[in-house]
Amino acid sequence: MNITHLLMPLIIGLAVFKVGLAGDESAIGYTSVQEAYDALDSNPSAKLTEYEGWSIFNIKQDNKYILWSFTPEDHSAHPAAIRREVVSKEGEVYISMSALCHAGKWNCDQLIEEFKLINENIKKRMAGS
């Protein structure tokens, strides 16, 4: 799966990860992936993009972007939601990431590793390496 080009506008200076299991409202602010999706789908500020089965919502608020990625049905970690918050501060761009995953631990861990790798690839590209 390659969603790297969807994330290219993000310059990532720092990544912070928080992963929650089903029913843990603190991870992304919702108790389920479906609840998060429904809330974003009804939010007029959230712009939805579909890419290879992924549902990606983008919200711009002041000097930050919030990017939500929802796994496609055929993904091993489905259903899962990844929430990223990108903030610009003093010329640097920082990203925090949290996730809620209803699949097994191993599949959820693999999803997080996949997003970490995407982040690293973006950092390398943006640095020109």
N, C-alpha and C positions, 0 to 999 in steps of 0.2 A: 504494500500500500504506500502511496506517495502523496502526502498532503503538504509537503514542504513548501511548494510554490504558493499555497494559500496563505502561508504564514510569513512570507518574505517581507512584508512591510514592517514586521516587528524586529526591532533591534533589542537584543536581550543582554542586559548588563549583569543581572543577578536573577537567579531562579530559586524560588522557595516552593517546596512541595508539601501538600497536605492531602492525605488520602483517607477517605472514610468508607466504612462498610454500610450496607443497607441499614436504614433506620437512624443513621448518625447525622442529625440535622446540622451539626457544626461544620462538617466538611465543605458543603457548598450552599448551605442555607435552606436546603429542602430535604425532606425525609426520603424522597424517592427520585429516581431519574425521570420518571413520567411526570411527577409534580413539577420538576424544574422545567421540563420541555413545555408543558402546558402553560406555565406562567410566562415563559419567554414568547411562546407562540401568540399569546394574547397581549403582549407588550408592544405598543406601536413604535417604541424607540428601538426595538430589536429587529435588525435586518437579517433575514434568513437566506442562506446560500446552501444549496445541495451540491455535494461533490462525491461521486463514487459511493453513494449510499450514506455518507456522512451528512449530518445536519449541523450547520455551523451558524450560530447567531452572533452578530457583532453589535455592540452598543458603545456609542461614544458619549462620555460624560466629562465635561470640562477638559482637564488635561490627561484623561486616562481612557483607555479602551478596555472593554470587557469582552472577551471572546469565549463563547461556549461551544464545545464540540461534543456531539452525541454520536456514539458508535452506530454503524450500520447493523442491520439485523443479522448478517452473516459473520460479524466480527466475534472472535472467541471471548471477548470481554463484555459482550452485549448482555444486558443494557448497562451502559456507563455514560457518565457525563464528566467532561473535563472543563473546568472554569479557569480562565486565565485573566489576570488583571495586569494591564501594561500601563505604567506610569512614568512620565518624564519628570526628572528632578535634577536640577543643577547640571543640565546638559547630558545627563546619563539617562538611559531607559532601563527600567527594572520590570521584571515580571514575577508575579506570584502565581502559583498554580495549585488548585485543589481538585479533587476528583471524588466522585461517588460511583461505586461499581457494585453491581448486584451479581456478578459472576463469581466464580471461585477465586480464591486468593492468588493462585499462580497466574491465572489469566489476567487478573487486575494488575498484578505486579508487572507483567509483560507489557500491558498497555502504558503504564507509567514509564517504563524503560523506553518504549517506543517514542513517547513524547519528549523524554530527556534527549534522546538521540536527535530528534527533529530540532530541538533547541540548539544543540551543539552544532549541527550542520548549518543552521541559520547564522549562528555567531561566526562561524568560519567564513561563510559567504560574505557576510556584512563586513568582516575584517579584511576581505580580499585574499584569503589564503586558499 
